[in-house]
Amino acid sequence: MILNDTNGTASVEDVLALTLEALRDAKARMRPVFGQERIAASAGRFLETLLGNEPRKTGWMRAEAAGDPGPWRQQGLLGRAQWDANALRDVVRDHVVDHFGDPDAVLVVDETGFLKKGAASCGVSRQYTGSAGKITNCQIGVFATYVSSKGYAFLDRALYLPKSWTDTPERLAAAHVPDDIRFATKPSLATAMIGRALAAEVPFAWVSGDSVYGVGDLEMALRRAGKGFVLGVNANHWFHSWRPDVMWVGEAREIIKTLPDEAWVRRSAGHGTKGERWYDWLYCPMADLQASEYSDTLTGTWTRGLLVRRNPADGDLRYFTTWCPQGTPLETLVRVEGARWRIEEGFETAKNEFGLDHNETRSWHGWHHHVSLVMLAYAMMAAVRSQANALALKKSPLPPSKSLSGGRSRKSAASS
């Protein structure tokens, strides 16, 4: 397990000790979720197999790693066993906040696809997924990732059910979908996740997401909650400024044509696998509004604006609607938008190393059981990585320019 670059070293012994302690802590945290000891023991073995080196986390491979004669115990844990996946989700949330909690954190919302054959797996349909870059047979999961200066990990999840499912009661019954589940758009699922984070008093100041989530109820919910956002919008999204000094009215792509080249500034969106991610940025504050317009408990002036990101390599443009306290510097908005990359990286690592997309169950409960256990494994190893790198820095201080960036590796805790 390599948790840092060649300029610093966390010893194998240190990493092993941290991992064993993290595993004991994770098992203790999740123990109350399962009730019966045999189910808790099976969940513990499942968690251990997710941390193994098997390239695929199929039922047979998990069973072999756990020393079981077949996959039935593993399948039973996910499908037949009666335990509350949402209670485990809350365990994951508390684990993430305990290790990475920060009042200035960013919640990033996004979706990922789970490729499937057939039509029986809950929520499967021919639909677009960025994972494949096309319309294909798949499930779609909406996720929220918690990103702070201390680390990052998945915080919440929801399985998207297309109308072809919610309009067909027999399909819902066959997949054991709870009776109270109704059709919900992806932005609605994300809004519900943010609501759960607020109810649990999760510390965060910002929300970031792509254009699927950039307009509508999600935006208004964040304004009412007093949370800033940087949310993607389409190039034809309409903006209207209320400033006395300048009047911008029109589509985002047309507004930026009226501004001089020197209005663009180059800033890094954060460190990536190949170093700093440099882009050109343009920020247009549109209106200063009172927070009290959206909530009786909020005060202060907030600014609605347009943020544009340009790739200096090919000129590709991305547009964002922003909401932030008046006077928020561009660098902060860039940091918030840059945090969105963490969830994409998280999907890749969770699938490649923790078997996020290796779920073989077909039911509603099976999907949520599997994904919640993977989220716990991910959060656990994210904390191990952070602790191991901090320990390496303590033992061998490095100049800031050579700080540990953590190359991608087995169980690198979901980061590069």
Backbone hydrogen bonds, N-H to C=O, Kabsch-Sander energy under -0.5 kcal/mol:
donor,donor_aa,acceptor,acceptor_aa,energy
3,L,1,M,-0.6
8,G,5,D,-1.6
11,S,9,T,-0.6
15,V,11,S,-2.5
16,L,12,V,-2.6
17,A,13,E,-2.4
18,L,14,D,-2.5
19,T,15,V,-2.6
20,L,16,L,-2.6
21,E,17,A,-2.1
22,A,18,L,-2.4
23,L,19,T,-2.5
24,R,20,L,-2.2
25,D,21,E,-2.2
26,A,22,A,-2.6
27,K,23,L,-2.4
28,A,24,R,-2.1
29,R,25,D,-2.4
30,M,26,A,-2.2
31,R,27,K,-1.2
33,V,30,M,-1.5
34,F,30,M,-0.6
34,F,31,R,-1.3
35,G,31,R,-0.6
36,Q,34,F,-1.8
40,A,36,Q,-2.1
41,A,37,E,-2.8
42,S,38,R,-1.9
43,A,39,I,-2.4
44,G,40,A,-2.2
45,R,41,A,-2.1
46,F,42,S,-2.3
47,L,43,A,-2.5
48,E,44,G,-2.0
49,T,45,R,-2.2
50,L,46,F,-1.7
51,L,47,L,-0.8
51,L,48,E,-0.8
52,G,49,T,-1.2
62,R,58,T,-3.1
63,A,59,G,-2.5
64,E,60,W,-2.5
65,A,61,M,-2.3
66,A,62,R,-1.9
67,G,63,A,-0.8
67,G,64,E,-0.8
68,D,63,A,-2.8
73,R,70,G,-0.5
75,Q,71,P,-3.0
76,G,72,W,-2.5
77,L,73,R,-2.0
78,L,74,Q,-1.4
79,G,75,Q,-2.8
81,A,76,G,-3.3
83,W,81,A,-1.0
84,D,33,V,-0.6
85,A,83,W,-0.8
88,L,84,D,-1.5
89,R,85,A,-2.3
90,D,86,N,-1.9
91,V,87,A,-1.5
92,V,88,L,-2.5
93,R,89,R,-2.4
94,D,90,D,-2.4
95,H,91,V,-2.3
96,V,92,V,-2.6
97,V,93,R,-2.5
98,D,94,D,-2.5
99,H,95,H,-1.7
100,F,96,V,-3.2
101,G,97,V,-2.1
102,D,203,P,-0.7
105,A,102,D,-2.1
106,V,147,V,-3.0
107,L,206,W,-2.6
108,V,106,V,-0.6
108,V,145,T,-2.8
109,V,107,L,-0.5
109,V,208,S,-2.4
110,D,143,F,-2.0
112,T,141,G,-2.1
114,F,139,Q,-2.6
115,L,113,G,-0.5
116,K,137,N,-2.1
122,C,362,R,-2.5
124,V,121,S,-2.4
125,S,138,C,-2.0
127,Q,125,S,-0.9
127,Q,136,T,-2.4
129,T,134,K,-1.8
132,A,129,T,-0.9
133,G,129,T,-1.8
134,K,129,T,-1.3
136,T,127,Q,-2.2
136,T,134,K,-0.5
138,C,125,S,-2.6
138,C,136,T,-0.6
139,Q,114,F,-2.3
140,I,160,Y,-0.5
141,G,112,T,-2.6
142,V,158,A,-3.0
143,F,110,D,-3.3
144,A,156,D,-2.0
145,T,108,V,-2.8
146,Y,153,A,-2.9
147,V,106,V,-2.7
147,V,145,T,-0.6
148,S,151,G,-2.5
151,G,148,S,-0.8
153,A,146,Y,-1.6
155,L,144,A,-3.6
156,D,144,A,-1.6
158,A,142,V,-1.9
160,Y,140,I,-2.7
160,Y,158,A,-0.5
165,W,162,P,-1.9
166,T,162,P,-2.0
167,D,163,K,-2.3
168,T,165,W,-1.9
171,R,168,T,-1.0
172,L,168,T,-1.7
173,A,169,P,-2.5
174,A,170,E,-2.0
175,A,171,R,-1.7
176,H,173,A,-1.3
177,V,172,L,-2.7
181,I,178,P,-1.7
189,L,185,T,-2.2
190,A,186,K,-2.3
191,T,187,P,-2.6
192,A,188,S,-2.2
193,M,189,L,-1.8
194,I,190,A,-2.3
195,G,191,T,-2.3
196,R,192,A,-2.1
197,A,193,M,-2.1
198,L,194,I,-2.4
199,A,195,G,-2.5
200,A,196,R,-1.9
201,E,198,L,-1.5
202,V,197,A,-2.7
204,F,202,V,-0.6
205,A,105,A,-2.5
206,W,105,A,-1.7
207,V,228,G,-1.3
208,S,107,L,-2.5
209,G,230,V,-1.3
210,D,109,V,-0.6
213,Y,210,D,-1.8
220,M,216,G,-1.8
221,A,217,D,-2.7
222,L,218,L,-1.9
223,R,219,E,-1.7
224,R,220,M,-2.3
225,A,221,A,-1.5
226,G,222,L,-0.7
226,G,223,R,-0.8
227,K,222,L,-2.5
228,G,205,A,-2.4
229,F,323,W,-2.0
230,V,207,V,-2.1
231,L,321,T,-2.5
232,G,209,G,-2.6
233,V,319,Y,-2.3
237,H,234,N,-1.9
239,F,250,G,-2.9
241,S,248,W,-3.1
242,W,286,M,-2.7
248,W,246,V,-0.6
249,V,247,M,-0.5
250,G,239,F,-2.3
252,A,237,H,-1.9
253,R,235,A,-2.2
254,E,251,E,-0.8
255,I,251,E,-2.4
256,I,252,A,-1.8
257,K,254,E,-0.5
258,T,254,E,-0.5
258,T,255,I,-1.6
259,L,256,I,-1.1
263,A,260,P,-1.7
264,W,261,D,-1.7
265,V,281,W,-2.3
267,R,265,V,-0.5
267,R,279,Y,-2.3
269,A,277,R,-3.2
272,G,275,G,-3.0
275,G,272,G,-1.4
277,R,270,G,-2.1
278,W,276,E,-1.0
279,Y,267,R,-2.2
280,D,310,R,-2.7
281,W,265,V,-3.2
282,L,308,V,-2.1
284,C,306,L,-3.1
286,M,304,R,-2.8
287,A,304,R,-1.8
289,L,287,A,-0.6
289,L,302,W,-3.4
291,A,300,G,-2.8
293,E,290,Q,-2.0
294,Y,291,A,-2.0
295,S,291,A,-1.1
298,L,295,S,-0.8
302,W,289,L,-3.3
303,T,324,C,-3.6
304,R,287,A,-2.8
305,G,322,T,-1.9
306,L,284,C,-2.3
307,L,320,F,-2.6
308,V,282,L,-2.6
309,R,318,R,-2.8
310,R,280,D,-3.2
311,N,316,D,-2.5
315,G,311,N,-2.9
318,R,309,R,-2.1
319,Y,233,V,-0.7
320,F,307,L,-2.4
321,T,231,L,-2.9
322,T,305,G,-2.5
323,W,229,F,-1.9
324,C,303,T,-1.8
326,Q,301,T,-2.7
328,T,325,P,-1.9
332,T,329,P,-1.0
333,L,329,P,-1.3
334,V,330,L,-2.6
335,R,331,E,-2.1
336,V,332,T,-2.3
337,E,333,L,-2.5
338,G,334,V,-2.7
339,A,335,R,-1.3
340,R,337,E,-1.4
341,W,338,G,-1.4
342,R,339,A,-1.6
343,I,339,A,-0.5
343,I,340,R,-0.8
344,E,340,R,-1.0
345,E,341,W,-2.3
346,G,342,R,-2.3
347,F,343,I,-2.3
348,E,344,E,-1.8
349,T,345,E,-2.4
350,A,346,G,-3.0
351,K,347,F,-2.1
352,N,348,E,-2.6
353,E,349,T,-2.9
354,F,349,T,-0.8
354,F,350,A,-0.8
355,G,351,K,-0.6
356,L,350,A,-2.4
358,H,355,G,-1.9
364,W,175,A,-2.8
367,W,363,S,-2.0
368,H,364,W,-1.9
369,H,365,H,-2.9
370,H,366,G,-2.5
371,V,367,W,-2.7
372,S,368,H,-2.0
373,L,369,H,-1.9
374,V,370,H,-2.2
375,M,371,V,-2.5
376,L,372,S,-1.7
377,A,373,L,-2.2
378,Y,374,V,-2.7
379,A,375,M,-2.6
380,M,376,L,-2.6
381,M,377,A,-2.2
382,A,378,Y,-2.2
383,A,379,A,-2.0
384,V,380,M,-1.8
385,R,381,M,-2.5
386,S,382,A,-2.0
387,Q,383,A,-2.6
388,A,384,V,-3.0
389,N,385,R,-2.5
390,A,386,S,-2.1
391,L,387,Q,-2.3
392,A,388,A,-2.3
393,L,389,N,-2.3
394,K,390,A,-2.1
395,K,391,L,-2.1
396,S,392,A,-2.3
402,K,399,P,-2.2
403,S,400,P,-1.4
412,S,409,S,-1.5
